[in-house]
Amino acid sequence: MNILFVHQNFPGQFPHLARALAGRGHRVLALTAEGNRRPSPVPVAFYRAPAPVSVDPPLTRLYAEVSERGLRAARAARVLRDRDGYRPDLIVGHPGWGETLYLKEVWPEARLLVYAELMYRSTGSDVDFDPEFQRDAFTRRISATARGAHLLQTLVQADAAISPTAFQASTFPAGLRDKISVCHDGIDTDAIRPDPGASFALPGSDVTLHAGEEVLTFVSRSLEPYRGYHSFMRALPAVLAARPRARVVIVGAEGQSYGPPPPSGSWKRIFLDEVRDRIDLSRVHFTGRIARPALTALLQVSRVHCYLSYPFVLSWSLLEAMAAGAMVVGSDTAPLREVIRDGENGRLVNFFDIAGLAAALSAALADPQRFQPCRAQARADMVARYDLNRVCLPRLLEIIECETARAPAPERFPD
């Protein structure tokens, strides 16, 4: 069967799935932006990425941008059809950047399965979660509603969808949720596992950390409020005072990935400056982003891992920390409640309770033996529910092949 993956930064969420489908004898192709040079497990075709769109009013700018990208992807798809005779049985795509918007106009007979990562909502979500950053809240709510237009349009067109967590699926309108199957992308629990001999060399220093030492970790793509960086930094003075031998390793870039930009400078600098005079900076280490092998080693070294999040997309790093055997202290927010059972496989604390967060982190650092059952249960849960090769990938393959087998043959209309 012909299966086409569409993602502006392929392989994105699909490296294991695309490789596995090709390994099962399907003819797998990916359509991606021309500037994408990430290694691909399958052959790749390119579309010309659009230039930035200048549109007024700003409220419509995102739809203009994604619509233009969708048009570029559709034009490239039509070349594949007319020049090469390519006709996919199934298209699997991420709708976030608009590439899947018009592919049904090129291949109406193909089934379309989209990755339902998150639906923007104006209430009960990331938009209205943190009162500290609720300036001009009405405009933010309107903007969130507008940002969902292309996602709704794509899901209406789609024959089916996959969402990595039940929480993320729940953000979509109730009338569309029947299309969504919940299945996580999966993590390799064979590669990411506890290692009592693990070590991590701190970049730019002669310090090497070892498993068993008092190491507190925090990981985020970017150091910003969406992932609770501000709450974590505000808890550090009490943690470092209570645990004078602890070291803190903070992984993440200085920009922002999801939320709004800071009023000036960077969120990293703003919240570091807020506590700078109350922490021992010789024990707080910022690494920037690090390569995957180094991240795995760091999580294996970590005694306690802090993961905080708005009601938003769940990070792979949380599951990887649990698989690696770290004791996780997380925020009591909807994405985490799906994974962590407080006191059984981790700890949950109120996102805004800085004193409570500091106390939970300090207690877990102080007495690793007390929390060993939590660490063991977290590891067991990751193997049982989120393992890539034994749980998630077989389920994803089943979903994909069932959708392909149901492909209809509607009447084709001329362009």
HUVEN-V601109 format. One record per residue. RES is the residue in one letter. OMEGA is omega in degrees with one decimal (999 if undefined). Layout:
BEGIN
RES | OMEGA
RES | OMEGA
END
This chain:
BEGIN
M | 177.7
N | -179.3
I | -178.6
L | 171.8
F | -179.1
V | -179.1
H | -176.5
Q | 178.8
N | -177.6
F | 14.6
P | 176.2
G | 179.3
Q | -166.7
F | -174.2
P | -176.9
H | -178.5
L | -180.0
A | 180.0
R | -178.4
A | 178.9
L | 176.1
A | 179.2
G | 178.6
R | 173.5
G | 177.0
H | 177.3
R | -171.1
V | 178.8
L | 176.1
A | 174.2
L | -173.9
T | -179.3
A | -173.3
E | 179.8
G | -178.0
N | 179.6
R | 177.6
R | 177.7
P | -177.3
S | 177.3
P | -177.1
V | 176.4
P | -172.8
V | 167.8
A | -173.1
F | 166.7
Y | -178.9
R | -178.3
A | -178.6
P | 171.4
A | 176.4
P | -177.7
V | 175.9
S | -175.1
V | 170.7
D | 0.6
P | -177.7
P | -177.7
L | -177.8
T | -173.0
R | -178.1
L | -179.7
Y | 177.3
A | -179.4
E | -177.5
V | 178.7
S | 177.4
E | 177.2
R | 176.5
G | 177.8
L | 178.8
R | 179.2
A | 179.9
A | 177.1
R | 177.0
A | 177.7
A | 179.9
R | 174.5
V | 177.2
L | -179.8
R | -171.4
D | -178.3
R | -172.9
D | -178.6
G | -175.2
Y | 177.7
R | 179.9
P | 169.1
D | -177.8
L | 172.6
I | 177.5
V | -175.6
G | 171.7
H | -174.8
P | -169.6
G | -176.8
W | 172.8
G | -173.5
E | -177.1
T | -171.6
L | -170.1
Y | -176.7
L | 176.3
K | 175.7
E | 178.1
V | -178.0
W | -178.2
P | -178.0
E | -177.9
A | 171.5
R | -177.3
L | 177.0
L | -176.4
V | 178.9
Y | -175.9
A | -172.5
E | -179.3
L | 173.9
M | 177.8
Y | 179.1
R | -176.9
S | -179.9
T | 179.3
G | -174.8
S | 178.8
D | -172.4
V | -176.5
D | -173.1
F | -168.8
D | -175.3
P | -179.6
E | -175.3
F | -176.3
Q | 175.2
R | -180.0
D | -173.5
A | -178.4
F | 179.0
T | 178.8
R | 179.7
R | 178.2
I | 179.9
S | 179.4
A | 178.3
T | -180.0
A | -177.0
R | -177.9
G | -172.5
A | -176.5
H | 177.7
L | 176.4
L | -179.8
Q | -179.0
T | -177.7
L | 175.1
V | 179.2
Q | -171.0
A | 173.8
D | -178.4
A | -179.8
A | 175.3
I | 174.8
S | -174.7
P | 179.0
T | 178.0
A | 177.8
F | -178.4
Q | 175.4
A | -176.0
S | -180.0
T | 179.8
F | -178.9
P | -175.5
A | -177.7
G | -179.6
L | -172.6
R | 178.6
D | 178.5
K | -168.3
I | 169.0
S | 179.4
V | 175.7
C | -179.6
H | 177.4
D | 177.6
G | 174.6
I | -176.7
D | -176.5
T | 172.3
D | 179.9
A | -178.4
I | -173.6
R | 177.9
P | 178.3
D | -178.2
P | 178.0
G | -175.4
A | 175.1
S | -178.9
F | 178.3
A | 179.9
L | -179.0
P | 176.5
G | 179.0
S | 176.7
D | -178.9
V | 173.7
T | 179.5
L | -176.1
H | 174.7
A | -177.9
G | 177.6
E | -174.8
E | -174.5
V | 175.4
L | -177.2
T | 175.2
F | -175.0
V | 175.3
S | 177.9
R | 174.6
S | -176.9
L | -172.4
E | -176.9
P | -178.0
Y | 178.8
R | 171.3
G | 179.8
Y | -178.7
H | 177.7
S | 179.9
F | -178.2
M | -179.5
R | 176.7
A | -172.7
L | -179.5
P | -179.8
A | -180.0
V | -177.1
L | 175.8
A | -179.5
A | -175.4
R | -172.7
P | 178.7
R | -176.3
A | 170.0
R | -177.9
V | 177.7
V | -176.1
I | -177.8
V | 176.3
G | 179.5
A | -174.7
E | -178.6
G | 174.8
Q | -179.2
S | -170.5
Y | -173.9
G | -179.8
P | 177.4
P | 177.8
P | 178.5
P | 175.4
S | 178.7
G | 179.4
S | 175.3
W | 179.1
K | -176.4
R | -177.9
I | -174.3
F | 170.1
L | 179.2
D | -179.2
E | -175.6
V | -172.2
R | -175.8
D | -177.0
R | 178.9
I | 175.6
D | -174.8
L | 177.4
S | 179.7
R | 179.0
V | -171.1
H | 174.8
F | -175.7
T | -165.9
G | 174.3
R | -178.7
I | -178.5
A | -175.9
R | 179.4
P | 178.5
A | 178.7
L | 177.8
T | 179.1
A | 179.3
L | 179.6
L | 176.3
Q | 178.3
V | -172.2
S | 171.1
R | 179.2
V | 177.6
H | 178.8
C | 176.6
Y | -179.3
L | 179.9
S | 163.7
Y | 169.6
P | -167.9
F | 178.8
V | 178.4
L | -178.2
S | 173.0
W | -174.3
S | 177.1
L | -178.9
L | 179.3
E | 177.2
A | 179.2
M | 178.4
A | -178.0
A | 176.0
G | 176.9
A | 171.4
M | -175.2
V | 168.8
V | -173.2
G | 179.4
S | 179.3
D | 178.8
T | -170.4
A | -178.9
P | -176.9
L | -179.8
R | 176.3
E | -173.9
V | -172.5
I | 172.1
R | -171.0
D | 178.4
G | 179.2
E | 179.5
N | 179.0
G | 177.3
R | 174.3
L | 178.6
V | 178.2
N | -176.8
F | -173.5
F | -177.8
D | -175.1
I | 179.0
A | 178.4
G | 176.9
L | 179.6
A | -179.9
A | -179.8
A | 178.2
L | -178.9
S | -179.7
A | -179.2
A | 176.1
L | -173.0
A | -169.6
D | -176.9
P | -179.2
Q | 178.7
R | -175.3
F | 179.2
Q | 175.8
P | 176.8
C | -179.0
R | -179.8
A | 179.3
Q | 177.3
A | 177.8
R | -179.8
A | 179.3
D | 178.9
M | 178.7
V | -174.9
A | -171.5
R | -170.6
Y | -178.8
D | -176.3
L | -168.0
N | -175.8
R | -175.6
V | -168.3
C | -177.6
L | 175.2
P | 178.4
R | 177.8
L | 177.9
L | 178.4
E | 179.4
I | -177.4
I | -174.5
E | 174.9
C | 178.9
E | -179.6
T | -178.4
A | -178.3
R | -174.4
A | 178.4
P | 178.4
A | -178.5
P | 178.8
E | 179.4
R | 178.2
F | 179.2
P | 176.3
D | 999
END
